[in-house]
Amino acid sequence: MAEVRVTYDETVDAAYVYVTEPQARVKSARMYPCDPVNVDAMINLDFDEQGRLIGIEVLAASSKLPKYLLQSAERPDTEGA
């Protein structure tokens, strides 16, 4: 099974699911917002310069992603706390 890197900031209830190699640090060249009305949240798809999907930003993440995924995610909101 592939390893997936996920970050979650509980203070703003936002998660980011990386679909690149876990150690890769690829910059987004283009963002495609999904229709917030149809998904009842804001979900953005990030693409690199070659048009490959590199990540998925999920706002209102606690209502859209499984609890186990958020619990195991990296937590930039608690780093240094």
Beta strands, then each sheet from edge to edge (+ up, - down):
strand 1: 5-9
strand 2: 14-18
strand 3: 30-33
strand 4: 43-47
strand 5: 53-59
sheet 1: 1+ 2- 5+ 4- 3+
end
